[in-house]
Amino acid sequence: MGFWMLAALAAIFIVLILGYALFAPARTTARASAEFDMAVYRDQLKELDRDVARGVVSEADAERTKIEISRRLLEADRAAQAQSGAGRAPRSASIAAVAGIAVLLVGGGWYLYSDLGAPGYPDLPLDLRKSLAAEARENRPDQKAAEAEMPAWEGPAADVPQDYVELVAQLRTAVARRPGDVQGLALLAQHEAQLGNYRAAHNAQWSLIQAKGDEATANDYSDLAELLILAAGGYVSPEAETALSRALQIEPGNKVARYYSGLMFAQNDRPDLAFRMWRALLESSAPEDPWVGPIRERIELLASAAGVNYTLPESGAAPRGPSAQDIENAAEMTEGERQDMIRGMVAGLSDRLATEGGPASDWARLIRALGVLGDMEQAQAIWAEAQARFEGQPGELDIVRAAARDAGVAE
């Protein structure tokens, strides 16, 4: 109510100001100047009479001067009369203009607020929004409630080969007989997911993690989170969040966990956190990574909601890692700047070579970069892996060997 009262008072004040401007007598600059001139000429005539009375000016001179001043006075009067009434619109037009302004101001303001604003909602400062988001996140439905809202699994799709369905059924029986079999549980979780039976898949994945104990990896937990999310129709439940947190504790750079963590923040009214997480993930991912497409579809909306001016980069090939020029430039930086730059470039290149492989030149760049970072142990390991990969390719191996020598890990 207070807001509407202030808005109404502001609108009335603006209409009154504009109305006064329309109805007030028009006094143009030209008329005001003419009236001023007339006042000056009248004063000159009075002063001239006093001069004649004192004998300062003769009668003949005074008469000529009066004639000239009178002529100018008449001209100024004509100019003032010409301006009288000019600039004033008809009264009916002024009334119509004020009414139009009032309708435009009130009606237009109401329309814009109804379209862009949220009538009836209280103010939501940033701190309050964060507090409400945290409260909603704490009290959101759990996995069981989310799955209860989803339709029950109706069995394999019609196009799934029957022999594959039978093999999965046999796998279920085998795992039931040996519930602690790590390999069997891993296969069961994988194949249940391929059949679309995500509830059974995440149950098998959880049993796998329990069977592994402390040896469970970040990928095990991120796979569990993904299966929980799929079983809930894309909803990130508290149980899925716990699995994601555990995956990131083990491996902070786990990309699957980072993607779904960003999704969780987006679902819980924290676009600022979601945007920061997804932006970093997008910039360090290859174009073909499965999360790149969904991120590119939503990240600009997240940026807008977070109040960030962000332009989505064009889709292209993943960065190929540090070049020889990059390494040379790094030598001219401070130690801290060099370390930060090289680490950022090495992370993307190392991930790509580990998953996709690459030409000898990329392996050479990675080894040189690790040498600049002083990570000799990792450089030695990459050099050993490269020797195995390029065995029987002397030309390619020579390229990598030269980089290993530069890094100090080869003779």
C-alpha positions as CSV (number, residue, x, y, z in Angstrom):
1,M,0.0,0.0,0.0
2,G,2.8,2.4,0.9
3,F,4.4,1.9,-2.6
4,W,1.1,2.7,-4.4
5,M,0.6,5.8,-2.3
6,L,4.0,7.1,-3.2
7,A,3.6,6.2,-6.8
8,A,0.2,8.0,-6.9
9,L,1.6,11.2,-5.2
10,A,4.5,11.2,-7.6
11,A,2.2,11.0,-10.6
12,I,-0.1,13.8,-9.3
13,F,3.0,16.0,-8.7
14,I,4.2,15.5,-12.2
15,V,0.8,16.2,-13.7
16,L,0.5,19.4,-11.7
17,I,3.9,20.6,-12.8
18,L,3.1,20.0,-16.5
19,G,-0.4,21.4,-16.1
20,Y,0.9,24.6,-14.6
21,A,3.3,24.9,-17.6
22,L,0.4,24.6,-19.9
23,F,-2.0,27.0,-18.2
24,A,0.4,29.6,-16.8
25,P,0.5,32.9,-18.8
26,A,3.0,32.6,-21.5
27,R,5.8,35.2,-21.2
28,T,8.2,34.8,-24.0
29,T,11.7,36.2,-24.1
30,A,10.8,38.7,-26.8
31,R,7.8,40.2,-24.8
32,A,9.8,40.4,-21.6
33,S,12.6,42.3,-23.4
34,A,10.1,44.7,-24.9
35,E,8.5,45.4,-21.5
36,F,11.9,46.1,-20.1
37,D,12.7,48.5,-22.9
38,M,9.4,50.4,-22.3
39,A,10.3,50.8,-18.6
40,V,13.7,52.2,-19.5
41,Y,12.3,54.7,-21.9
42,R,9.7,56.0,-19.4
43,D,12.5,56.5,-16.9
44,Q,14.5,58.4,-19.5
45,L,11.5,60.8,-20.2
46,K,11.1,61.5,-16.5
47,E,14.9,62.1,-16.1
48,L,14.8,64.4,-19.2
49,D,12.0,66.6,-17.6
50,R,14.1,66.9,-14.4
51,D,17.1,68.0,-16.5
52,V,15.0,70.7,-18.2
53,A,13.8,72.0,-14.8
54,R,17.3,72.3,-13.5
55,G,18.4,74.1,-16.7
56,V,20.9,71.3,-17.6
57,V,19.2,70.7,-21.0
58,S,17.7,73.4,-23.3
59,E,14.1,73.3,-24.3
60,A,15.0,72.7,-28.0
61,D,17.3,69.8,-27.2
62,A,14.9,68.3,-24.8
63,E,12.1,68.4,-27.4
64,R,14.2,66.5,-30.0
65,T,15.2,64.0,-27.4
66,K,11.6,63.4,-26.3
67,I,10.6,62.8,-29.8
68,E,13.3,60.1,-30.3
69,I,12.5,58.4,-26.9
70,S,8.8,58.5,-27.6
71,R,9.4,56.8,-31.0
72,R,11.4,54.0,-29.3
73,L,8.7,53.7,-26.6
74,L,6.0,53.2,-29.2
75,E,8.1,50.6,-31.0
76,A,8.7,48.7,-27.8
77,D,4.9,48.9,-27.0
78,R,4.0,47.5,-30.4
79,A,6.5,44.6,-29.9
80,A,5.0,43.8,-26.5
81,Q,1.4,43.9,-28.0
82,A,2.5,41.6,-30.8
83,Q,3.7,39.0,-28.2
84,S,0.6,39.3,-26.0
85,G,-1.4,36.1,-26.3
86,A,1.3,34.4,-28.4
87,G,2.4,31.0,-27.2
88,R,-0.9,30.3,-25.3
89,A,-2.9,27.3,-26.6
90,P,-6.7,27.3,-26.5
91,R,-8.0,26.4,-23.1
92,S,-9.7,23.2,-24.3
93,A,-6.5,22.0,-25.9
94,S,-4.6,22.6,-22.7
95,I,-7.2,20.6,-20.7
96,A,-7.0,17.8,-23.3
97,A,-3.2,17.8,-23.1
98,V,-3.2,17.6,-19.2
99,A,-5.8,14.7,-19.4
100,G,-3.7,12.9,-22.0
101,I,-0.5,13.3,-19.8
102,A,-2.4,12.0,-16.8
103,V,-3.7,8.9,-18.7
104,L,-0.3,8.2,-20.3
105,L,1.6,8.6,-17.0
106,V,-0.8,6.5,-14.8
107,G,-1.9,4.0,-17.5
108,G,1.5,3.6,-19.0
109,G,3.2,3.3,-15.7
110,W,0.7,0.6,-14.6
111,Y,1.1,-1.3,-17.8
112,L,4.9,-1.3,-17.6
113,Y,4.9,-2.4,-14.0
114,S,2.4,-5.1,-14.6
115,D,4.4,-6.4,-17.6
116,L,7.9,-6.0,-16.1
117,G,7.3,-5.9,-12.4
118,A,5.6,-8.2,-9.9
119,P,2.6,-6.4,-8.4
120,G,1.8,-7.4,-4.9
121,Y,5.2,-8.8,-4.1
122,P,7.3,-7.3,-1.3
123,D,10.8,-6.1,-1.8
124,L,13.5,-8.8,-2.2
125,P,17.0,-7.5,-1.4
126,L,19.9,-9.6,-2.4
127,D,20.7,-10.9,1.2
128,L,17.0,-11.9,1.7
129,R,16.9,-13.7,-1.7
130,K,20.0,-15.6,-0.7
131,S,18.5,-16.5,2.7
132,L,15.3,-17.6,1.1
133,A,17.2,-19.7,-1.5
134,A,19.2,-21.4,1.3
135,E,16.0,-22.1,3.2
136,A,14.3,-23.6,0.2
137,R,17.4,-25.7,-0.6
138,E,17.4,-27.1,2.9
139,N,13.7,-28.0,2.8
140,R,13.4,-29.2,-0.8
141,P,12.0,-32.7,-1.4
142,D,14.3,-35.7,-0.9
143,Q,15.0,-38.4,-3.5
144,K,12.2,-40.7,-2.4
145,A,9.6,-37.9,-2.7
146,A,11.0,-36.9,-6.1
147,E,10.9,-40.4,-7.5
148,A,7.3,-40.8,-6.2
149,E,6.3,-38.1,-8.5
150,M,7.8,-39.9,-11.5
151,P,6.0,-42.6,-13.5
152,A,7.0,-46.2,-12.6
153,W,9.4,-47.9,-15.0
154,E,7.4,-49.9,-17.5
155,G,10.2,-52.2,-18.6
156,P,12.6,-52.1,-21.6
157,A,11.7,-50.2,-24.7
158,A,10.2,-52.1,-27.5
159,D,13.3,-51.8,-29.7
160,V,15.7,-53.3,-27.1
161,P,16.8,-56.8,-28.3
162,Q,15.3,-59.6,-26.2
163,D,18.6,-61.4,-25.8
164,Y,20.1,-58.2,-24.2
165,V,17.1,-58.0,-21.8
166,E,17.7,-61.6,-20.8
167,L,21.4,-61.1,-20.2
168,V,20.6,-58.2,-17.9
169,A,18.1,-60.4,-16.0
170,Q,20.8,-63.0,-15.6
171,L,23.2,-60.3,-14.4
172,R,20.6,-59.3,-11.7
173,T,20.4,-62.9,-10.5
174,A,24.2,-63.2,-10.4
175,V,24.6,-60.0,-8.4
176,A,21.8,-61.1,-6.0
177,R,23.8,-64.2,-5.3
178,R,27.1,-62.2,-4.8
179,P,26.0,-58.8,-3.5
180,G,29.6,-57.7,-2.8
181,D,31.0,-58.4,-6.3
182,V,32.4,-55.1,-7.4
183,Q,32.6,-55.9,-11.1
184,G,29.1,-57.3,-11.1
185,L,27.6,-54.3,-9.4
186,A,29.4,-51.9,-11.8
187,L,28.0,-53.9,-14.8
188,L,24.5,-54.0,-13.3
189,A,24.4,-50.2,-12.7
190,Q,25.6,-49.6,-16.2
191,H,23.1,-51.9,-17.9
192,E,20.1,-50.9,-15.8
193,A,20.8,-47.3,-16.8
194,Q,21.0,-48.3,-20.5
195,L,17.5,-49.9,-20.1
196,G,16.2,-46.7,-18.5
197,N,15.7,-48.4,-15.1
198,Y,17.4,-45.6,-13.2
199,R,16.1,-46.5,-9.8
200,A,17.6,-49.9,-10.0
201,A,20.7,-48.4,-11.5
202,H,21.4,-46.0,-8.7
203,N,20.7,-48.7,-6.1
204,A,23.3,-50.9,-7.8
205,Q,25.7,-47.9,-7.9
206,W,25.2,-47.2,-4.2
207,S,25.9,-50.9,-3.5
208,L,29.1,-50.6,-5.6
209,I,30.3,-47.7,-3.5
210,Q,29.6,-49.5,-0.3
211,A,31.5,-52.6,-1.6
212,K,34.5,-50.4,-2.6
213,G,34.5,-48.5,0.7
214,D,37.4,-46.1,0.9
215,E,38.5,-47.1,-2.6
216,A,35.4,-45.6,-4.2
217,T,36.5,-42.9,-6.7
218,A,35.1,-39.5,-7.6
219,N,33.6,-41.0,-10.8
220,D,31.8,-43.6,-8.7
221,Y,30.1,-40.8,-6.7
222,S,29.4,-38.6,-9.8
223,D,27.9,-41.6,-11.5
224,L,25.7,-42.2,-8.5
225,A,24.6,-38.5,-8.5
226,E,23.8,-38.7,-12.2
227,L,21.7,-41.8,-11.8
228,L,19.8,-40.3,-8.9
229,I,19.1,-37.1,-11.0
230,L,17.9,-39.2,-13.9
231,A,15.6,-41.2,-11.7
232,A,14.2,-38.0,-10.4
233,G,13.5,-36.5,-13.9
234,G,16.4,-34.1,-13.8
235,Y,15.9,-32.9,-10.2
236,V,19.0,-32.6,-8.0
237,S,17.9,-34.0,-4.7
238,P,19.7,-33.6,-1.3
239,E,21.0,-37.2,-1.8
240,A,22.4,-36.4,-5.2
241,E,24.0,-33.2,-3.8
242,T,25.7,-35.3,-1.1
243,A,27.1,-37.6,-3.8
244,L,28.3,-34.6,-5.8
245,S,30.0,-33.0,-2.8
246,R,31.8,-36.3,-2.1
247,A,32.9,-36.5,-5.7
248,L,34.3,-33.0,-5.6
249,Q,36.1,-33.6,-2.3
250,I,37.9,-36.5,-3.9
251,E,38.5,-34.8,-7.3
252,P,37.8,-31.0,-7.3
253,G,38.0,-31.0,-11.1
254,N,35.5,-33.7,-11.8
255,K,33.5,-32.3,-14.7
256,V,30.4,-34.4,-14.3
257,A,30.1,-33.3,-10.7
258,R,30.8,-29.7,-11.5
259,Y,28.0,-29.7,-14.2
260,Y,25.4,-31.2,-11.9
261,S,26.4,-29.0,-9.0
262,G,25.8,-26.0,-11.3
263,L,22.4,-27.5,-12.2
264,M,21.6,-27.8,-8.5
265,F,22.4,-24.1,-7.9
266,A,20.3,-23.1,-10.8
267,Q,17.4,-25.1,-9.5
268,N,17.7,-23.5,-6.1
269,D,17.6,-19.8,-7.1
270,R,21.4,-19.2,-7.0
271,P,22.1,-18.3,-10.6
272,D,25.3,-16.4,-9.5
273,L,26.9,-19.7,-8.3
274,A,25.5,-21.7,-11.2
275,F,26.9,-19.2,-13.7
276,R,30.4,-19.1,-12.2
277,M,30.6,-22.9,-12.0
278,W,29.3,-23.5,-15.5
279,R,31.4,-20.7,-17.1
280,A,34.6,-22.2,-15.8
281,L,33.5,-25.7,-16.9
282,L,32.5,-24.5,-20.4
283,E,35.8,-22.8,-20.9
284,S,37.8,-25.9,-19.9
285,S,35.7,-28.4,-21.9
286,A,35.9,-29.8,-25.4
287,P,33.0,-29.0,-27.7
288,E,32.0,-32.6,-27.9
289,D,31.6,-33.1,-24.1
290,P,28.0,-34.0,-23.3
291,W,27.5,-31.2,-20.8
292,V,28.6,-28.4,-23.3
293,G,25.3,-28.3,-25.2
294,P,23.0,-28.0,-22.1
295,I,25.3,-25.3,-20.6
296,R,25.4,-23.3,-23.8
297,E,21.6,-23.4,-24.0
298,R,21.1,-21.9,-20.5
299,I,24.3,-20.0,-19.4
300,E,23.2,-16.7,-20.9
301,L,19.9,-16.8,-19.0
302,L,21.9,-17.6,-15.9
303,A,24.2,-14.7,-16.5
304,S,21.3,-12.3,-16.9
305,A,19.7,-13.6,-13.7
306,A,23.0,-13.1,-11.9
307,G,23.4,-9.6,-13.2
308,V,26.4,-10.4,-15.3
309,N,27.0,-9.0,-18.8
310,Y,28.1,-12.2,-20.6
311,T,28.4,-13.1,-24.3
312,L,28.5,-16.7,-25.1
313,P,31.7,-17.5,-27.1
314,E,31.3,-19.2,-30.5
315,S,31.4,-22.9,-30.5
316,G,34.7,-24.2,-31.7
317,A,37.5,-26.6,-31.1
318,A,38.8,-27.0,-27.7
319,P,42.0,-25.1,-26.9
320,R,45.0,-27.0,-28.1
321,G,47.2,-26.1,-25.1
322,P,50.2,-23.9,-24.7
323,S,52.3,-23.1,-27.8
324,A,56.0,-22.5,-28.0
325,Q,55.3,-18.7,-28.0
326,D,53.1,-19.1,-24.9
327,I,56.0,-20.8,-23.1
328,E,58.4,-18.1,-24.2
329,N,56.1,-15.4,-23.0
330,A,55.7,-17.1,-19.7
331,A,59.4,-16.7,-19.1
332,E,59.0,-12.9,-19.1
333,M,56.3,-13.0,-16.4
334,T,56.6,-13.0,-12.6
335,E,56.7,-16.4,-11.0
336,G,53.1,-16.2,-9.8
337,E,51.8,-15.0,-13.2
338,R,53.7,-17.7,-15.0
339,Q,52.4,-20.4,-12.8
340,D,48.8,-19.2,-13.1
341,M,48.9,-18.9,-16.9
342,I,50.6,-22.3,-17.5
343,R,48.4,-24.2,-15.1
344,G,45.2,-22.9,-16.8
345,M,46.5,-24.0,-20.2
346,V,47.9,-27.3,-19.0
347,A,44.7,-28.4,-17.3
348,G,42.7,-28.3,-20.6
349,L,45.4,-30.0,-22.6
350,S,46.1,-32.7,-20.1
351,D,42.5,-33.6,-19.9
352,R,42.1,-33.8,-23.6
353,L,45.2,-35.9,-24.2
354,A,44.2,-38.3,-21.4
355,T,40.7,-38.9,-22.9
356,E,41.2,-38.4,-26.6
357,G,44.9,-38.6,-27.3
358,G,46.5,-36.2,-29.8
359,P,49.4,-35.6,-32.1
360,A,53.1,-35.6,-30.9
361,S,53.2,-31.8,-31.0
362,D,50.5,-31.6,-28.3
363,W,52.3,-34.1,-26.1
364,A,55.5,-32.1,-26.6
365,R,53.7,-28.9,-25.5
366,L,52.3,-30.6,-22.4
367,I,55.8,-31.8,-21.3
368,R,57.4,-28.4,-21.9
369,A,54.6,-26.7,-19.9
370,L,55.1,-29.2,-17.0
371,G,58.8,-28.4,-17.1
372,V,58.0,-24.7,-16.8
373,L,55.8,-25.5,-13.8
374,G,58.6,-27.5,-12.2
375,D,56.3,-30.6,-12.0
376,M,59.1,-33.0,-13.0
377,E,57.4,-36.1,-11.8
378,Q,54.3,-35.5,-13.9
379,A,56.5,-34.5,-16.9
380,Q,58.4,-37.8,-16.5
381,A,55.1,-39.7,-16.4
382,I,53.8,-38.0,-19.5
383,W,57.1,-38.7,-21.3
384,A,56.9,-42.4,-20.4
385,E,53.3,-42.6,-21.6
386,A,54.2,-40.8,-24.9
387,Q,57.0,-43.3,-25.5
388,A,54.5,-46.1,-25.3
389,R,51.9,-44.3,-27.5
390,F,54.4,-43.4,-30.3
391,E,56.4,-46.6,-30.2
392,G,57.3,-47.5,-33.8
393,Q,56.9,-43.9,-35.0
394,P,60.4,-42.5,-34.8
395,G,59.5,-39.2,-36.4
396,E,56.8,-38.5,-33.8
397,L,58.9,-39.8,-31.0
398,D,61.7,-37.4,-31.8
399,I,59.3,-34.5,-31.5
400,V,58.3,-35.5,-28.0
401,R,61.9,-36.5,-27.0
402,A,63.1,-32.9,-27.9
403,A,60.4,-31.5,-25.5
404,A,61.4,-34.0,-22.8
405,R,65.0,-32.9,-23.1
406,D,64.0,-29.2,-22.8
407,A,62.0,-30.1,-19.7
408,G,65.0,-32.0,-18.2
409,V,63.3,-35.5,-18.1
410,A,65.2,-37.1,-21.0
411,E,68.8,-37.5,-22.0
